[in-house]
Amino acid sequence: MAAITLLDGSLKLSIFQEESDSEFEDNICLCFMEDCPEDEKIFKVDETSIYLTPEQAALIVLELNRVLGLYRGGSLPGSGKAQ
């Protein structure tokens, strides 16, 4: 999958499984790459990687889906609200 472009293109997010780290539980990588002037950077370096376990990645997906449901005016299953 191609990188997700954020912040008007100055921040790119790539998400992938780090095959070379398959012996570790946290081998799902969120790789942030910044291409902007130093005074506009969020991170201190041009590339920052955060490694997640499958459970942590699933929790992020669940939370993003919850927020998307609210944004779209619906609700999550089991919340008692109509979608």
C-alpha positions in Angstrom: 0.0 0.0 0.0 1.2 3.5 -0.7 1.9 6.0 2.0 -1.0 7.9 3.5 -0.4 11.7 3.0 -1.2 13.9 6.0 -0.7 17.6 6.9 -0.8 18.9 3.3 1.8 16.4 2.2 4.5 17.2 4.7 3.9 14.0 6.7 3.5 10.6 5.2 2.5 7.4 7.0 3.4 3.9 5.8 2.0 0.9 7.6 3.5 -2.5 7.1 4.6 -5.7 8.8 8.3 -5.9 9.5 9.1 -9.3 8.2 12.7 -9.2 9.5 11.3 -8.7 13.0 8.9 -11.6 12.9 10.4 -13.1 16.1 9.1 -10.1 18.0 5.4 -9.6 18.9 5.5 -5.9 18.0 6.3 -6.2 14.3 3.6 -4.0 12.8 5.3 -0.7 11.8 3.8 2.7 11.6 6.5 4.7 9.8 6.1 8.5 9.7 8.2 10.4 7.2 8.4 14.2 7.4 9.4 16.5 4.5 9.2 20.0 5.8 11.3 22.8 7.3 12.8 22.0 10.7 10.7 24.6 12.5 7.5 22.9 11.2 8.4 19.4 12.2 6.3 17.3 14.6 9.1 14.8 15.1 12.8 15.5 15.7 14.0 13.4 12.9 12.9 12.9 9.2 11.7 9.3 9.9 10.1 7.9 13.0 8.8 4.3 13.4 6.5 3.0 16.0 6.1 -0.8 16.4 2.8 -2.3 17.5 1.6 -5.7 18.5 -1.4 -7.1 16.6 -3.6 -6.4 19.6 -2.5 -2.7 19.7 -3.1 -2.4 16.0 -6.6 -3.9 16.3 -7.4 -1.4 19.1 -6.3 1.5 16.9 -8.5 0.1 14.1 -11.5 -0.2 16.5 -11.1 3.3 17.8 -10.8 4.8 14.3 -13.9 2.9 13.2 -15.7 4.2 16.3 -14.8 7.8 15.5 -15.6 7.4 11.8 -19.0 6.1 12.8 -19.6 9.2 15.0 -18.3 11.5 12.2 -20.7 9.9 9.7 -23.6 10.4 12.0 -24.1 6.7 12.9 -23.1 4.7 15.8 -21.4 1.5 16.7 -23.2 -1.8 16.9 -24.5 -2.3 20.4 -24.6 1.3 21.4 -28.4 1.6 21.2 -28.4 4.3 18.6 -29.7 4.0 15.1 -27.2 4.2 12.3 
